[in-house]
Amino acid sequence: MRLKKIKIFIISILLFNSLSVTKAKTIPESFADLAEKLIPSVVNISTTQTVVTNINPFPFEFPPGSPFEDLFKEFGAPQERKASALGSGFIIDKKGIVVTNNHVIKGAEDILVRIDGGKEYKAKVLGADPLSDIAVLKIESDDNFTPVKFGNSDKARIGDWVIAIGNPLGLSGTVTSGIISARNRDIGLSRYEDYIQTDASINQGNSGGPLFNMDGEVIGINTAIFGKSGNIGIGFSIPSNSAKKVIDQLIEFGETKRGWLGVRIQTVTKEIADVEKLDEPRGALVASVAKNSPSDKAGIKAGDIILEFNGILIKEMKELPKIVAQTEVGKSVNVKVWRNRKEILKKIKLGRLETSEDFKAKKKIEIEDTEVDILKIKVRQIEEKDIEERDLPKNTKGLVITEIENDSPVNYLKAGNVIIEAQKKAIQSVNDLKIAINLAIKSKEKTLLIVIYNNQSQRRYIGVKLD
C-alpha cells in the first residue's frame, strides 16, 4: 500500500513538471510564419532634399580652428546637390497611415514609400514631433494596405523574444531577432526617453521600423544604436505605449499637445535631501517657476520638492517631465510637494507645453551667454550646428565657453572648448555646472574635475584648483 502511494506521488510530480514545462515559454523553432505575416506591413522610406555647400577653390584644406578657415571660406562657390536618406516605417491603418522617426523625414522635399520591396508610393507628412522623434505619414493612394496593431509595451519583460523588420543599409525586408535586454533606458538622445534596449540586430536604415513581440504586435519603434560603425547588439526602441499617445495626436491635430507645469527642475542629491530633512533622495527639486505658469498660479515655489504627481510617486527627477507631458492639457491634478520639512498638497490645472512662453523662448534662452563667476568664464548651451560642424557625437550635451578672463583659473583653456562633465556628472545646463562647482568648493581638496572637448574635438580631463 505504501509503495503504491509512493508511485502515485512520483507520477504526480512528473505530471506537474510536465505541465510546468508546457506552460513555460520556449525558444521559437522558427520566426518564418510570423515574419511572413508582418513583412507586408513594414515599409522602406526614401527621402530627398536639396543641400547647398561651398566648394573649396583651393587644392588643400586649412586645419580646424585656423584663422584662414573663416577668411577664405566665402570664396567657395555655392553648389546645390540632392541628398538622399533611407529609413523604415510601418503601416497602422489600411488607408496608408505610416509611422516612422522624425529624423528619417526631417527636411525632406520628397518622400517615397516602398511596400515589401515592390510598389512605390509618394507620401506626405501628417505631423512630426522632434521631441519624441516620431513622425506620421500618409501614403498618397486610394489602395488598401495591410496594417499592424500596437501591443502593450508595459507588459514587455527583459528576456522576452522580439523581432525587428526594416531596411538596414538599404536592404529591404530584413528580419532580425533577439530579446529585450533592458527597459527604461535614458541615453541623452531626446527630451522624453524611456527606451527599450534590444540585442536584435539594428543598423542604419532600421530607424522608424517596428519592434514586434511574439504575438505580432508593435511594442517599439526602432530609433537608435550605439556606435557609428553599426550593430553591436545594443539597439534602442521607443515604447509603443508612449509613442501611441504622440501618434494619435499627430493624426488628429497634426501636432502634439503636452501637459505643462511651468517649472525647471533638477535632481535631488543626497546632500540636498539631508539639508531638507527628506528621508532619502527622491522627487524633483524645483529650481525655478515660470511667471504666470500653472505652477506659479497654484503656489509652487522654487525650493519645493515634487514628491507625487496625480497620484504617481516621483522616484527620480527624470520621471516627472514624461509623466506631465503625457497628462491631458487642462486637467486639474493633485501635486504633493515637500516644503519646510513637511508634505503639502497643491492642485494644479495643467497648461500646454507647445504654446507656453517658456517653451517658445527656450531656444533663445539656451544660446545666450551666461557668466560663471567663480571660473570667470562665459558659456552658452551647445547647439546642433556646433555638433555637426565639429563632428561631435550626436547626443553631445554641454556648455560652449565663449569668453575667458585673463585671471580665470582656467585661462589655459580656449573659447570654443565644450564642458561636458564636472565632478564625473554630465553637464547639460549652467545650473549643473554651478552645482558641481559648489560641491567642489565644499570638499577638502577644493578641486573641480571637468571633461572638455577642445577645439580639435578631442576629449580632455582638466583638474581646476578653486579658492
RACORMO-V715708 format. One record per residue. N is the residue number from 1. PHI is phi as a letter, one per 20 degrees, with the letter a starting at -180 (none if undefined). Layout:
N | PHI
N | PHI
This chain:
1 | none
2 | f
3 | f
4 | f
5 | f
6 | f
7 | f
8 | f
9 | f
10 | f
11 | f
12 | f
13 | f
14 | f
15 | f
16 | f
17 | f
18 | f
19 | f
20 | f
21 | f
22 | f
23 | f
24 | f
25 | f
26 | d
27 | f
28 | f
29 | f
30 | b
31 | d
32 | g
33 | f
34 | f
35 | f
36 | f
37 | f
38 | e
39 | g
40 | f
41 | e
42 | d
43 | d
44 | e
45 | d
46 | c
47 | c
48 | c
49 | b
50 | e
51 | d
52 | d
53 | c
54 | e
55 | e
56 | f
57 | f
58 | e
59 | e
60 | b
61 | c
62 | f
63 | f
64 | g
65 | n
66 | f
67 | f
68 | f
69 | f
70 | f
71 | f
72 | d
73 | f
74 | f
75 | f
76 | f
77 | e
78 | f
79 | c
80 | e
81 | b
82 | e
83 | d
84 | c
85 | b
86 | c
87 | b
88 | c
89 | a
90 | b
91 | e
92 | d
93 | b
94 | f
95 | e
96 | o
97 | e
98 | c
99 | d
100 | b
101 | e
102 | f
103 | f
104 | f
105 | d
106 | g
107 | m
108 | f
109 | e
110 | c
111 | c
112 | d
113 | d
114 | d
115 | e
116 | l
117 | m
118 | d
119 | f
120 | d
121 | c
122 | e
123 | c
124 | c
125 | e
126 | e
127 | a
128 | b
129 | c
130 | f
131 | f
132 | d
133 | m
134 | c
135 | c
136 | c
137 | d
138 | c
139 | f
140 | e
141 | a
142 | e
143 | f
144 | e
145 | c
146 | e
147 | e
148 | d
149 | d
150 | e
151 | d
152 | e
153 | f
154 | f
155 | e
156 | f
157 | d
158 | f
159 | o
160 | f
161 | f
162 | b
163 | c
164 | d
165 | c
166 | a
167 | c
168 | f
169 | l
170 | n
171 | e
172 | f
173 | m
174 | e
175 | d
176 | c
177 | c
178 | r
179 | c
180 | f
181 | e
182 | a
183 | c
184 | l
185 | f
186 | c
187 | d
188 | m
189 | e
190 | b
191 | f
192 | d
193 | c
194 | a
195 | f
196 | e
197 | e
198 | c
199 | d
200 | f
201 | f
202 | c
203 | c
204 | g
205 | o
206 | f
207 | g
208 | n
209 | e
210 | e
211 | d
212 | d
213 | e
214 | f
215 | e
216 | m
217 | d
218 | f
219 | d
220 | a
221 | d
222 | f
223 | c
224 | b
225 | c
226 | e
227 | n
228 | f
229 | f
230 | p
231 | f
232 | c
233 | n
234 | c
235 | c
236 | c
237 | c
238 | f
239 | f
240 | f
241 | f
242 | f
243 | f
244 | f
245 | f
246 | f
247 | f
248 | f
249 | f
250 | f
251 | f
252 | f
253 | d
254 | n
255 | b
256 | e
257 | c
258 | e
259 | f
260 | b
261 | e
262 | n
263 | c
264 | d
265 | c
266 | b
267 | f
268 | e
269 | e
270 | f
271 | f
272 | f
273 | f
274 | f
275 | f
276 | e
277 | l
278 | e
279 | g
280 | b
281 | f
282 | b
283 | n
284 | c
285 | e
286 | e
287 | e
288 | b
289 | c
290 | f
291 | f
292 | m
293 | f
294 | g
295 | f
296 | f
297 | f
298 | e
299 | n
300 | f
301 | c
302 | g
303 | o
304 | f
305 | d
306 | f
307 | e
308 | b
309 | c
310 | l
311 | n
312 | d
313 | f
314 | d
315 | e
316 | c
317 | g
318 | f
319 | f
320 | f
321 | g
322 | f
323 | f
324 | f
325 | f
326 | e
327 | e
328 | f
329 | f
330 | n
331 | f
332 | e
333 | c
334 | e
335 | c
336 | e
337 | c
338 | d
339 | b
340 | l
341 | m
342 | b
343 | e
344 | c
345 | d
346 | c
347 | d
348 | c
349 | e
350 | f
351 | e
352 | d
353 | g
354 | f
355 | d
356 | f
357 | f
358 | f
359 | f
360 | f
361 | e
362 | g
363 | f
364 | f
365 | f
366 | f
367 | e
368 | f
369 | f
370 | c
371 | e
372 | d
373 | g
374 | f
375 | e
376 | l
377 | c
378 | d
379 | c
380 | b
381 | f
382 | f
383 | d
384 | g
385 | f
386 | f
387 | f
388 | f
389 | f
390 | d
391 | l
392 | e
393 | g
394 | g
395 | e
396 | f
397 | d
398 | q
399 | c
400 | e
401 | f
402 | d
403 | b
404 | c
405 | f
406 | g
407 | e
408 | f
409 | f
410 | c
411 | f
412 | e
413 | f
414 | c
415 | g
416 | o
417 | f
418 | d
419 | e
420 | d
421 | b
422 | b
423 | l
424 | m
425 | c
426 | f
427 | d
428 | d
429 | b
430 | f
431 | f
432 | g
433 | f
434 | f
435 | f
436 | f
437 | f
438 | f
439 | f
440 | f
441 | f
442 | f
443 | f
444 | f
445 | f
446 | l
447 | d
448 | d
449 | e
450 | d
451 | d
452 | c
453 | d
454 | f
455 | f
456 | d
457 | m
458 | e
459 | e
460 | c
461 | e
462 | c
463 | d
464 | d
465 | e
466 | d
467 | e
